[in-house]
Amino acid sequence: MTKKKKRETVDKPSSNVNTLRKEENVLCWYKNKWVLILKILLVVAVVLICICYTDSKRCFDPDMEGARHATFKRWESFYDLTENDSVDILILGNSHANYALNPKNLSATTGTISFVLAQSGSDISDAYFCLEEALTRTRPKLCVIETFAASCEGDFSKRRSAN
């Protein structure tokens, strides 16, 4: 009988140790879970702080003041030019015409006065109103209208109707 009692006493502490280990593992899992959640929250907080900081500094905002200023300067120089001279070649359209043609080279090559009134992001209706305003100041011999924006409008409307 004593042997049985010893075995029982030996078995009981080992079962207690096993239950303690299981409880420690469960507590350790909960502890790791909370540590993981805190790490995720810390990373999210750092990302949000970086986004708020760059947004407050306007790092990724387009320079709309500069764009308006460039448009104003372009029209101002057009009005200054047409006070004394007449424009022979007028170029209208969007950024394709704005950056593809150099009016100084065109003027030097053709022996005429050329002017680019193209604006980035404009469409064919903008070109129409620019032409209408330009014709109040000058009568060009040649008017070049870049029509990429006209062809894109049709493509975009087809895509919209398909969706």
C-alpha positions as CSV (number, residue, x, y, z in Angstrom):
1,M,0.0,0.0,0.0
2,T,2.7,2.3,0.7
3,K,4.0,1.9,-2.8
4,K,0.6,2.9,-4.2
5,K,0.5,5.9,-2.0
6,K,3.9,7.0,-3.2
7,R,2.9,6.5,-6.7
8,E,-0.3,8.5,-6.1
9,T,1.7,11.3,-4.5
10,V,4.2,11.2,-7.3
11,D,1.4,11.3,-9.9
12,K,-0.4,14.2,-8.3
13,P,2.5,16.7,-8.4
14,S,3.3,15.7,-12.0
15,S,-0.3,16.3,-13.0
16,N,-0.2,19.7,-11.2
17,V,3.0,20.5,-13.0
18,N,1.3,19.7,-16.3
19,T,-1.7,21.8,-15.5
20,L,0.6,24.7,-14.5
21,R,2.6,24.4,-17.7
22,K,-0.7,24.4,-19.7
23,E,-1.8,27.5,-17.8
24,E,1.6,29.1,-18.5
25,N,1.3,28.3,-22.2
26,V,-2.2,29.8,-22.3
27,L,-1.0,32.9,-20.4
28,C,2.0,33.1,-22.7
29,W,-0.2,32.9,-25.8
30,Y,-2.4,35.7,-24.5
31,K,0.7,37.7,-23.6
32,N,2.1,37.2,-27.1
33,K,-1.3,38.1,-28.6
34,W,-1.4,41.4,-26.8
35,V,2.2,42.1,-27.6
36,L,1.4,41.5,-31.3
37,I,-1.6,43.7,-31.2
38,L,0.4,46.5,-29.5
39,K,3.1,46.2,-32.2
40,I,0.5,46.4,-35.0
41,L,-1.0,49.5,-33.3
42,L,2.4,51.1,-33.0
43,V,3.1,50.5,-36.7
44,V,-0.3,51.9,-37.7
45,A,0.2,54.9,-35.5
46,V,3.7,55.7,-37.0
47,V,2.2,55.4,-40.6
48,L,-0.7,57.7,-39.7
49,I,1.7,60.2,-38.2
50,C,3.9,60.2,-41.3
51,I,0.8,60.6,-43.5
52,C,-0.5,63.5,-41.4
53,Y,2.9,65.2,-41.4
54,T,3.4,65.0,-45.1
55,D,-0.1,66.1,-45.7
56,S,0.4,69.1,-43.4
57,K,3.6,70.0,-45.3
58,R,1.7,69.6,-48.7
59,C,4.5,67.3,-50.0
60,F,2.3,65.5,-52.5
61,D,-0.1,68.3,-53.4
62,P,0.1,69.5,-57.0
63,D,1.3,73.1,-57.4
64,M,-2.0,74.6,-58.3
65,E,-0.8,78.1,-57.6
66,G,2.1,77.5,-60.0
67,A,-0.3,76.1,-62.7
68,R,-2.6,79.1,-62.4
69,H,0.4,81.4,-62.5
70,A,1.8,79.6,-65.7
71,T,-1.6,80.0,-67.4
72,F,-1.8,83.6,-66.4
73,K,1.8,84.3,-67.6
74,R,1.1,82.5,-71.0
75,W,-2.0,84.7,-71.7
76,E,-0.2,87.8,-70.5
77,S,2.7,87.2,-72.9
78,F,0.2,86.5,-75.7
79,Y,-1.5,89.8,-75.1
80,D,1.9,91.6,-74.9
81,L,3.0,90.0,-78.2
82,T,-0.3,90.8,-80.0
83,E,-0.2,94.5,-79.1
84,N,2.5,95.2,-81.6
85,D,2.7,92.0,-83.8
86,S,0.3,89.5,-85.3
87,V,0.8,85.8,-84.6
88,D,1.2,83.8,-87.8
89,I,1.1,80.3,-86.4
90,L,-1.1,79.6,-83.4
91,I,-0.9,76.2,-81.7
92,L,-3.7,75.0,-79.4
93,G,-4.3,71.7,-77.6
94,N,-3.2,70.0,-74.4
95,S,0.3,69.0,-73.0
96,H,1.1,67.0,-76.2
97,A,1.2,70.3,-78.2
98,N,2.6,72.2,-75.3
99,Y,5.7,70.1,-74.9
100,A,6.1,68.7,-78.4
101,L,6.6,72.0,-80.2
102,N,9.1,74.7,-79.4
103,P,7.7,78.1,-80.7
104,K,11.2,79.6,-80.9
105,N,12.5,76.9,-83.2
106,L,9.3,76.9,-85.2
107,S,9.5,80.7,-85.7
108,A,13.2,80.6,-86.6
109,T,12.6,77.7,-89.1
110,T,9.6,79.2,-90.8
111,G,10.5,82.9,-90.5
112,T,7.1,83.6,-88.9
113,I,5.8,84.4,-85.4
114,S,4.4,81.4,-83.7
115,F,2.8,81.0,-80.3
116,V,1.7,78.0,-78.3
117,L,-1.5,78.5,-76.3
118,A,-1.8,74.8,-75.4
119,Q,-2.4,74.0,-71.8
120,S,-1.8,70.8,-69.9
121,G,-4.9,68.8,-69.1
122,S,-7.2,70.7,-71.5
123,D,-9.6,69.1,-73.9
124,I,-11.0,70.1,-77.3
125,S,-13.6,72.5,-75.8
126,D,-10.7,74.4,-74.0
127,A,-9.0,74.7,-77.4
128,Y,-12.1,76.1,-78.9
129,F,-12.5,78.8,-76.3
130,C,-8.7,79.6,-76.4
131,L,-9.1,80.0,-80.2
132,E,-12.1,82.2,-79.8
133,E,-10.2,84.5,-77.3
134,A,-7.1,84.5,-79.5
135,L,-9.1,85.6,-82.6
136,T,-10.2,88.7,-80.7
137,R,-6.5,89.8,-80.7
138,T,-5.0,88.4,-83.9
139,R,-5.7,86.6,-87.1
140,P,-3.2,83.8,-87.5
141,K,-2.3,82.4,-91.0
142,L,-2.2,78.9,-89.6
143,C,-3.9,77.4,-86.6
144,V,-2.6,74.0,-85.4
145,I,-5.0,72.2,-83.0
146,E,-3.7,69.1,-81.4
147,T,-6.6,66.7,-81.3
148,F,-5.5,64.0,-78.9
149,A,-8.1,65.2,-76.4
150,A,-10.8,65.0,-79.0
151,S,-10.1,61.3,-79.7
152,C,-9.8,60.5,-76.0
153,E,-13.2,61.9,-75.1
154,G,-14.8,59.3,-77.4
155,D,-12.8,56.5,-75.9
156,F,-13.6,57.5,-72.4
157,S,-17.3,57.8,-73.1
158,K,-17.3,54.3,-74.6
159,R,-15.6,52.9,-71.5
160,R,-18.1,54.6,-69.3
161,S,-21.1,53.3,-71.2
162,A,-19.5,49.8,-71.2
163,N,-19.2,49.8,-67.5
